[in-house]
Amino acid sequence: VHTQVPTNPSAGPTTQPFVPDPPTKGTVVGYYTGWSSAKGYTPDKIPASQLTHIHYAFAKIDPATLKISLADPVTDRRNFAALRQLKKQYPHLKLLISIGGWDYSVYFSDVAATEQTRSAFAESCVQFLMEHGFDGVDIDWEYPVSGGLTGNHNRPADRENFTLLLQTLRYRLDRQQAADGRTYLLSVAGAANTGYLGKIELKRIMPLLDYLFIMAYDFHGPWDRYADLNAPLY
């Protein structure tokens, strides 16, 4: 716990917590998981003054409509309300909804497969942002073409369809931005291996994104015969 030191040392420290200024350079993003609040880490405990963006993980895809939906409606709505309050306290913050992740990427391939499903999904994302006060969408598709949770729907065409999905999202977000003057963000979380890069069109998707995250974890695990660093830089 930090305290502010008064000009007059004899007065002793104040009881007000030290709150650092918002970051002035670069982008500092934190992921907040929906289940964290059940463990006591509620949104009001997020060090929001030290972040520029918060991604809420995760929303899922409704298998019946192939549109965005809440993973845990009661908990998510409560957390969303707390995040909106946090944003009132720290107006510089941008809130993004992260869709997918390891557990909820099952239907991404179906969403991306046709122009109709891509458009419907993108429209549902924009409506989601309007309803819950978010500033953008983070796509965490684990993974296009192959891989991820057993039972995920995959297609060889996912590589190209992923690009088309992001193009549709970018178009719909930009159209909403032109309508109301707000800035809407689009990001992607991707794996840190060459196999993943072969399953996406990196050069084509980068111009569509505001930023891209590399999942710098799971480089080593119980599948190894030796212990190593969790996320080595080199």
C-alpha positions in Angstrom: 0.0 0.0 0.0 1.5 3.3 -1.0 0.8 6.6 0.8 1.3 10.2 -0.2 4.1 12.0 1.7 3.0 15.5 2.8 5.1 18.6 2.4 5.4 18.9 6.1 7.1 15.7 7.4 5.9 16.3 10.9 2.3 15.9 9.8 2.9 12.3 9.0 1.6 10.4 6.0 -1.9 11.0 4.7 -4.4 8.2 4.6 -5.2 8.8 0.9 -3.8 6.0 -1.3 -1.2 7.0 -3.9 -2.7 6.8 -7.4 -0.2 7.1 -10.3 -1.0 9.1 -13.3 -2.5 7.2 -16.3 0.1 5.9 -18.8 1.1 8.7 -21.2 2.9 6.5 -23.8 2.1 3.3 -25.4 -0.7 0.8 -24.7 -0.9 -1.1 -21.4 -3.6 -3.8 -21.5 -5.0 -6.0 -18.7 -7.3 -9.0 -19.1 -10.0 -9.3 -16.5 -11.6 -12.8 -16.3 -15.3 -13.0 -15.5 -14.7 -15.6 -12.8 -12.3 -13.4 -10.9 -15.1 -11.7 -9.0 -16.2 -15.0 -7.5 -12.7 -15.4 -6.1 -12.9 -11.9 -4.5 -11.0 -9.9 -7.2 -13.9 -7.6 -8.1 -13.4 -5.0 -10.9 -13.1 -2.2 -8.4 -9.7 -3.7 -7.4 -8.2 -3.4 -10.9 -5.3 -0.9 -10.9 -7.1 1.0 -13.6 -4.8 4.1 -13.3 -1.9 2.0 -14.6 -3.8 0.6 -17.6 -5.0 2.0 -20.9 -7.3 -0.9 -21.9 -9.1 -3.7 -20.1 -10.3 -6.8 -21.9 -13.1 -8.7 -20.4 -12.7 -12.5 -20.8 -14.8 -14.1 -22.1 -17.9 -13.9 -24.1 -19.0 -16.9 -26.2 -20.9 -17.7 -29.4 -24.5 -18.9 -29.3 -24.5 -22.1 -31.3 -28.2 -21.5 -32.4 -27.7 -18.0 -33.8 -23.9 -17.8 -34.2 -24.0 -14.4 -32.5 -22.1 -13.2 -29.4 -23.6 -14.1 -26.1 -22.8 -14.0 -22.4 -20.9 -16.9 -20.8 -22.4 -16.3 -17.4 -25.2 -13.7 -17.7 -25.7 -12.9 -14.0 -22.0 -12.6 -13.1 -21.1 -10.9 -16.4 -23.8 -8.2 -16.1 -22.7 -7.5 -12.5 -19.1 -7.2 -13.6 -20.0 -5.0 -16.6 -21.8 -2.6 -14.3 -18.7 -2.4 -12.0 -16.4 -1.8 -15.1 -18.6 1.0 -16.2 -18.3 2.6 -12.8 -14.5 2.1 -13.0 -14.5 3.9 -16.4 -16.3 6.9 -14.8 -13.5 7.1 -12.3 -10.8 6.7 -15.0 -12.2 8.1 -18.3 -9.1 7.3 -20.2 -9.9 3.6 -20.0 -11.0 1.6 -23.0 -13.1 -1.6 -22.4 -13.0 -4.4 -24.9 -15.0 -7.7 -24.9 -12.8 -10.7 -25.6 -14.6 -13.4 -27.4 -13.6 -17.1 -27.4 -10.5 -18.2 -25.5 -9.8 -21.9 -25.0 -13.3 -22.8 -23.8 -15.4 -20.8 -26.2 -13.8 -21.0 -29.6 -16.0 -24.0 -30.7 -18.1 -22.2 -33.2 -15.7 -19.6 -34.7 -15.3 -21.6 -37.8 -19.0 -21.6 -38.4 -19.3 -17.9 -37.8 -16.5 -17.2 -40.3 -17.7 -19.6 -43.0 -20.2 -17.4 -44.9 -20.9 -13.8 -45.6 -24.3 -14.1 -43.9 -22.9 -15.5 -40.7 -20.0 -13.1 -40.6 -22.3 -10.1 -41.0 -24.8 -11.3 -38.4 -22.0 -11.9 -35.9 -20.4 -8.5 -36.5 -23.8 -6.8 -36.1 -24.4 -8.6 -32.8 -21.0 -7.5 -31.6 -21.8 -3.9 -32.3 -25.1 -4.2 -30.5 -23.3 -5.8 -27.6 -20.9 -2.8 -27.3 -23.8 -0.4 -27.4 -25.7 -2.3 -24.7 -22.9 -2.9 -22.2 -20.7 0.2 -22.8 -17.7 -1.4 -24.3 -15.2 0.3 -26.7 -14.2 -2.7 -28.9 -13.9 -6.3 -29.7 -11.0 -8.7 -29.1 -11.1 -12.0 -31.1 -9.4 -14.9 -29.3 -10.0 -17.7 -31.7 -8.1 -20.8 -30.5 -7.5 -21.8 -33.3 -8.3 -21.4 -37.0 -7.8 -24.5 -39.2 -6.9 -26.9 -36.4 -6.0 -27.1 -32.7 -7.6 -25.9 -29.6 -10.2 -27.7 -27.5 -11.3 -31.2 -28.6 -14.6 -30.8 -30.4 -13.9 -27.4 -31.9 -15.3 -26.9 -35.4 -12.5 -26.4 -37.9 -12.1 -26.0 -41.7 -9.1 -25.7 -44.0 -10.8 -22.5 -45.3 -10.5 -20.9 -41.8 -7.3 -19.2 -42.8 -9.0 -17.1 -45.4 -12.3 -16.9 -43.6 -10.6 -15.5 -40.5 -9.4 -12.5 -42.6 -12.9 -12.1 -44.0 -14.4 -12.1 -40.5 -12.0 -9.4 -39.3 -12.8 -7.4 -42.4 -16.5 -7.6 -41.7 -15.9 -6.6 -38.0 -13.7 -3.7 -39.0 -16.2 -2.4 -41.5 -19.1 -2.6 -39.0 -17.1 -1.0 -36.2 -16.0 1.8 -38.5 -19.5 2.4 -39.7 -20.6 2.7 -36.1 -17.8 5.1 -35.4 -18.9 7.3 -38.3 -22.4 7.3 -36.9 -21.7 8.3 -33.3 -18.1 9.7 -33.4 -16.7 7.2 -30.9 -13.6 5.1 -31.6 -14.1 1.4 -31.7 -11.2 -1.0 -31.4 -10.5 -4.4 -32.9 -7.7 -6.7 -31.6 -6.7 -10.4 -31.9 -4.9 -12.7 -29.5 -2.8 -15.3 -31.3 -0.4 -18.1 -30.5 3.4 -17.6 -30.5 4.4 -20.4 -32.8 5.1 -20.8 -36.5 2.3 -23.4 -36.8 -0.3 -20.7 -35.9 1.2 -18.2 -38.4 0.6 -20.7 -41.1 -3.1 -20.8 -40.3 -3.7 -17.1 -40.6 -3.0 -14.4 -43.2 -0.9 -12.2 -41.0 0.0 -9.5 -43.5 -3.7 -9.1 -44.5 -5.1 -9.0 -41.0 -2.6 -6.5 -39.5 -4.0 -3.4 -41.2 -7.5 -4.3 -39.9 -6.3 -4.4 -36.2 -5.5 -1.8 -33.6 -3.2 -4.2 -31.9 -2.4 -7.9 -31.8 -1.4 -9.9 -28.7 1.0 -12.8 -28.7 0.1 -15.5 -26.1 3.5 -15.7 -24.4 2.7 -18.6 -22.2 2.4 -22.4 -22.5 5.8 -22.5 -24.2 6.6 -25.3 -21.7 4.3 -27.6 -19.7 3.7 -31.1 -18.5 4.3 -32.4 -22.0 8.0 -31.6 -21.6 10.5 -33.9 -20.0 12.3 -31.1 -18.2 11.4 -27.9 -16.4 11.9 -24.5 -18.1 10.9 -20.9 -18.0 7.1 -20.3 -18.4 7.5 -17.6 -21.0 11.1 -17.0 -22.2 11.6 -13.8 -24.2 14.3 -15.4 -26.4 
